[in-house]
């Protein structure tokens, strides 16, 4: 039998509504053998166990978030492709090209821009290439939307608009909505 590892004196979140927390965890090899109180965990781990004192720290179960954005992936095929755009100039070129190719579309849509290509995007960068229609560009992670002034107007976002629950409106030095609408804090 392999040597156990004992994680003790912690606050382990179990995910079990009947026992939501525990103090200790015993792991042997690749298997969790025990989750519960310190004394029982120590007895189960054995005298040769490697003990790691968590000193009250919290331990969460591993999260595997295997979800797909199937509908969004399909919709992305109808938008300007921005994933491999290396910089703001290329994003602007592609957005302008999409707007020109879709003159009857009420909105200019793009998908996949990266913060590495546009680390500080502003509404003015999009206004420069499409001043007359709302522009909505989904970030590659689907958690932020870069918009232009027309989109902010369409959404009714003003200097006085409060941040949405769970996100924030990025504002310029004057307090005006300036660039994007993150759905998750960055």
N, C-alpha and C positions, 0 to 999 in steps of 0.2 A: 504494500500500500504506500502511496506517495505521501510526502510530508504535506500537512495542511497549512493553510494561511488563515490566521484568525484576525479579523478586523473587529476591534473592541471599542467600547466607550463612545459609540457614535449615535447618530440619529438617522436610522435607515428608513426610508420611505418604502413601504412594501407594495402598495397598490391593492392591498387586501382590506376591504372595508371593515372586516371584523378585527383585524390587527394592523392598523394603518402605519405603525412605526415599530421599530425594534432597536436593540442596542448593539447587536453583534451579528457577525456573518462568518461562516466557516466555508472556505473553498479548498477543495482537494483536486489537484489536476485541473481539469476544465469544468468541474462540476461544483455547483453550490450545494453543500451538504446540509447546512443549517442556517436559519435566520431566526433570531430570538433574543433571549437575555444573555448577558455577559457570562454568568456562571455556567449555564448549560453549554454555551458555545465553547468555553474554555475546556470543559470536560470532554466534549466531543472532539475537539481539535487535537487533544493529546499533549503530552509534555514536550514533545519535540517540535511543536508548531512554531512557525514564524508568526510573531504577533505584531500587528500594526495598530497602534493606539490612535484612534481617530480624534481624540480630544474634543468630543462634542460636535465634530463636523457632520454635515448632512451628506448622505449617500443616496443617490437616486438610481432606480433601475435603468438599464440601458434602453435607449430609445432607438427604434428602427422605424423611420418614417418613410415607408415605401409607398408613396402615393404618386400618381401620375396626373398631369394636367392635360388629359386627353382632349377635352373640348378646346382648351386654350391652344394646344399644339395645332389643332385643325384650323382655328381662327388665325393663327400666326401665318399660315400660308397666304392669307389675304392682305397681309400688312407689309410695310417696308421691312426688309430683312437687315437687321443691324448688328447681329451677334458678332460678326467678324470685322466690323468697322473699327479701325485702329485709333481713331481720334475724332474730335468734334467736327472737323472739316469734312470728313467722309460721312459722318452721320448727317450733316446738313445736306451734302450732295445727294444722298440716298432719299432723304425726306423730300427734298425739292423734286427729285425725279419721280417719286411716287405720286406727289401732288399733281405734277404735270401729266402723268399717265392716267390719273383718275380725276379729271376735272369736275365731274358731276358728284363726286363723293362729298357729303356734307362735312366730313371730318377727315383729317389726314392721320393715318394710323401706322404705327411702327412697333416693332417688337425686337427685344434682345439686346439693347444697348448695355454696355458694361461700364461700371464706375471707373475701371482702369482706362477706358477710352475717353470718358467725360467725367473727370473727378469732381468738377464744380459746374454742373450744367445750370444754365439760367434760361428763363423764359425768352430773354432777348436773343439768345442764340437761335431759337426756333422762329421768333418773330422775323428775324433777318431773312429767312428763306420762305416762310409761309405766314405773311402778315394778316391774311384775310379769312382764314378758316381755322377752326380749332385743331390743334395738333396734340395727339395723345401717344406717347411712346412708352410702352411697357418695358421695364428693366428686364434683364435676362433672368433674374430670380422671381419675377412676377410680384415683387413686393414694393415696388416704387413706380410711379408714373411721372415722366418728365412732360410738362405741358407748356404751351405758349400762352400769351396774354388772351387770345381769343378763347382758348379752352377755359382759362380761369374765369373769364366773363360768362361763358356759357354755364359754368358750374355755380356762378354767383359767389365766387370766392373774392373777398375784399380784405382790406387791411383789418377789418373788425371780425372776420370769420374766425371762430375758435378752432383750435386743432381738433381733428376727429378723434373719437375714442380709439386708443391703441396706436396712434400715429401722430404725425405732426406735419404742418404745412411749413415748408422752408421759406423763410422770408429774407428780404435784403435788408440793408442797413436802415432803410426808412420804414421798415415794418410791413412793406408790401409783399404779397406772395410773390416769390421770385423764381422758383425753379421747378420743383417737383413736389409731389404729394406722397411721401413715403407712407405705406401702410404699416410698416414696422420700423421702429427706431433703428437707425444705423449707428 
